[in-house]
Amino acid sequence: MKYIVVTGGVLSGLGKGITASSIGRLLKARGLKVTAVKIDPYVNCDAGTMNPFEHGEVFVLDDGGEADLDLGNYERFLDVELGRDNNITTGKVYRAVIEKERRGEYLGKTVQIVPHVTTEIRDRIKRAANSSGADVCLIEAGGTVGDIESMPFLEALRQLRREVGEANVAFVHCTLVPVMGTVGEQKTKPTQHSVSALRAIGIDPDMLVCRSEEPLDPKVKEKLALFCDVDPGAVISAPDARTIYEVPQLLEAQGVADWLIERLGLQQRAKPADLQAWTRYTERILNPRHTVHVAVVGKYTQLADAYLSISEAFRHAGAELWTRVEVTWVDAEQFERGAKPADVLGKYHAILVPGGFGSRGAEGKIKAIQHAREAKVPYLGICFGFQLAVCEYARHVLGIGKANSTEIDPGTPDPVIDILPEQRSVQEKGGTMRLGGSPILVKEGTLAHRLYGEAVIRERHRHRYEVNPEYIPRLEKAGLVFSGKHTNGVLMEIAELPEHPYFIGGQFHPEFKSRPERPAPLFLGLVEAALKRQTKAA
Ligand code: GLN
C-alpha cells in the first residue's frame, strides 16, 4: 500500500480536497486503483449532526455513513464508493479509545494522546486503505497546519511514515502564494512559514501545490524549491481554474502523476495516462451549446455548499446534453409572505425542491410545487421535496385540505407523511435516521423505468418520515403513480405524474450517486425536460 498525504497551510479553503481528488484521478488514469481517507479534526463523530448552512452538505455514503462533503468529491473524481471508515473524525477516534479504556483493553496503562490516540488513528487509516484493495490511499488531513485540533492527526501521519517506510508515503503540502503590491510580485514567505511549521512537527513535504491567481513564475518556483528544500520538479502551480474539473489536467501538464509514481516506486504498476473520458467531460462543461435556468427552492439558500452534490449533479447532467444549467437558489419562505410562485418562478425552465428538515419554509415549498404541477413546469422532488409533493397532491387534487407531514404539523388530522415505524422510539439524533443505499423496484412502463432503464435500482437515503401506507390507495386512484417501491413493498420510493411533462420525486437522494461520466437519471431527465421547455418557449 502506498500513501499520499495531503496537508494544508497558510489558510483554509485552499481547495485541498480538490487537489487530493485530482491527484487521485490522475493516478486512476494511469490504471492504478485509488481510495481516499478524509480526516476531519472536529469533535463530532460524523457530519450528520452539523448544520449544512454552516458546514456545507452532509454527504451520505452507501453504507449509511454521514460524511463531510469532500467525500462526495472523492467519489465523483475517483468514481469509487467509499464508506464511513473513509472519514475519520476526532469524535470517532476518541469514542473508540474511550470505549476501549472502559472495556479494560489498556488495563494498567495511562491512556494518552501519544501513543493510544495516534495508534487508533493509524489503525483506522490502515484498515480503510487495506480493505479497499487499492494501490494508493490518499489521505487528506483537514484543517491547517498549526491548528490545535489537527496535531494528533499530523503526529499519527508522521508515525505512519516511520511505520510503513519512507518509500511508501509521500507528503503533498498545499499552500497559498499571494500577490502583493503594484508590481504584482508572487510572495513565497507564507509558504516558507507553513513548511517550517510542518517541519517542526517532523513532516518534510515531498511536493508543494501552490494556489495562486496566475500560474507561478518559474523564478518563484525555483525559490520555493530552494527555500523549502523540495525537488524543483515537485513545486506545482495551481492557478485558479475555470472549473474544478479542469484541475486534473492542470496538474497533469506539470507531471504531478509521473513525479509521484516515481517517488512511490509505482512505475511497474502504472500504465500510460488515459484522461479521454475526463477531457471529453470537461470540454462539454466549458463549451455548452444551450443554457437552461433551474430554480432550487429551499431553505439554505445562502450557502451553495449546502447543496453541493445537487450543483454537481446538474453539471453532470448538463454536460451530457451540452447544456449549461444555471441554478438559482430561491428562498421558499417568500411564498409564505405573499410572493406569488408564478411571478418568481415563471422564468425558470425547471424547479427542484431538495431535501430538508423541519417546518420552516415547508408551506412555501408546497406552493412552489403546486405551481410546478399546475403550470406544467418540469419538477424534481428530492426526499423532503418528494414528501411535500405528495402532501400537495393530497391537498389540492384529493381535496384533503389539511394533509401534511407529521414532521411539520404533529397534530394534523391527515398525516399523509408520517414517521417511519422504526423511528418512533429513536431518541438519539446522531446516525439514527434511515440511512444509506437500499434497493428499489421500478415499475415497468413508467417514467422512472424509462429514465433508469432498470427494474431494480439502488439509491441512498437519509430520512425519518415516509408516505403513510393508509393514504396510498386514494393517492393512486387520484392519478399519482408510485413507480418505485422498496423491495419490502411497503415503503414508497418514487412518485410521478403521467399527465405532466416531467413531474417526479424520490424518497432518496439521487445527487449522491451522480458522476461526471454517469449523471443521475432523475437529473438527466429534468435537464432534458427543461431543454424541451426552453426550446418550446423560444
Ligand atoms: N425531513 C424529512 C424526513 O426526515 C426529509 C429528509 C430529507 O429531505 N433528507 O423524512
Residues whose N, C-alpha, C, O or C-beta is under 5 A from the ligand:
A	BS01	LIG	G355 G356 F357 G358 I382 C383 F384 R462 H463 R464 Y465
